[in-house]
Amino acid sequence: MDTQAAINRAQIITPIEEMIRAKAILAPMSGVTDFPFRMMARKHGCKYAFTEMIDVNGIVYKNRKSFRLLERNPVDDPLAVQLVGQDADKLVHVARLCVEKGFELVDINAGCPARKVVKCGKGSALMKDPVKFARIIRKLVKALSVPVTVKIRSGWEEENLNYLEVVRAAESEGASAVCVHPRTKDKMYKGKPDHEITQKIKMASKIPVFASGNIFTADDAARVLEETGCDAVFVARGALGHPWIFDEIENKLSGTEDDNSMTFEDIKDAIMEHFFLSVGYHGEKMSFKKMYKHITWYLKKKKNLDCIMKEYRKIETLEDLKEFLERLQLREGNKLELLRAQHVSAPTL
Ligand SMILES: Cc1cc2nc3c(=O)[nH]c(=O)nc-3n(C[C@H](O)[C@H](O)[C@H](O)COP(=O)(O)O)c2cc1C
């Protein structure tokens, strides 16, 4: 979408309203939510998506891979960008560039628990210093013409659940919305997210609140929306190998009868489609590597997944990939599969 079109649309409906209407948003996932993955999600009902987190240093120091993450494609819209950093000036510089490129919303990552991120004071480490965090948000809000949002955890550690302080700081400095993943940094992805915290944030905030954490099925989405009163949910691991989750959530929320059963043919088609999107974006050779994890996720319900993926590793051409999937189909038959999104452990970032 060009800048003028973005401005036109923004006059009709704001990005935050778009998120609220979407009800289920594709969460930022580093190494996952690239253009091909986002397109798969959009095809299956995703109405609002985020980029992977983009480290501002990568842009400031002109890293080619980081710049690629800022590329826009008119069919991949609406799209918010997520930045990770701890230096307010660098964040402002990169966020301005994002707005020039047509991103309609800038989100600041204050939740990433990865060691390489927090050791530099970024991601969830921002929650340790709400005053500094507030300064960053203030500068961004002042500098940008688009909404600034924040994605947080419940705190750095169980002993200091300072989510309300952090949300208040963001809100009072002009942040437009907050997304909470209610686990501490220390918990990483362990245990259940505590959505009572999401509810408390919602009750204490004037800005919209989005919930992230264990949205693996349409029922999860409906329950969390109902129990917390939040404005929308972010879907992360629930979409891995299961981009259909967005349609399922929409059907559930609108009361439409849905049938989640699929044949292996459907899964095979989805893998091929995802692969072709990947080839268009990453090139054929790179796609065989990039698609490895996605294919593992698409086939996660299969017995002998290790053996199947061993076979996959030998594949070098698209023709071989087609044959590999056809062989698998012959072996598996085309029985109906009840495909419910299920927990996928988070890769170490
Ligand atoms: C592979 C992976 C990469 C992630 N990368 C990001 C990221 O770049 N930025 C971010 O804010 N959260 C990131 N997250 C966290 C998710 O957005 C989400 O908050 C978290 O996974 C909890 O949701 P879930 O239980 O539905 O997966 C990532 C999660 C996973 C599994």
The ligand as an ORCA input file, in Angstrom:
! r2SCAN-3c Opt
* xyz 0 1
  C       9.217    -18.546     17.604
  C       8.716    -17.359     18.368
  C       9.205    -16.103     18.085
  C       8.728    -14.993     18.780
  N       9.180    -13.753     18.445
  C       8.627    -12.664     19.017
  C       8.965    -11.363     18.559
  O       9.721    -11.181     17.607
  N       8.395    -10.318     19.221
  C       7.508    -10.484     20.257
  O       7.015     -9.507     20.812
  N       7.165    -11.701     20.684
  C       7.689    -12.785     20.067
  N       7.284    -14.028     20.459
  C       6.252    -14.143     21.513
  C       4.851    -14.253     20.888
  O       4.510    -13.111     20.151
  C       3.793    -14.510     21.974
  O       3.693    -13.381     22.798
  C       4.124    -15.725     22.832
  O       4.553    -16.807     22.030
  C       2.911    -16.175     23.658
  O       1.861    -16.533     22.807
  P       1.497    -18.081     22.474
  O       1.467    -18.812     23.795
  O       0.147    -17.965     21.797
  O       2.573    -18.617     21.598
  C       7.767    -15.148     19.793
  C       7.284    -16.428     20.088
  C       7.737    -17.528     19.387
  C       7.169    -18.869     19.692
*
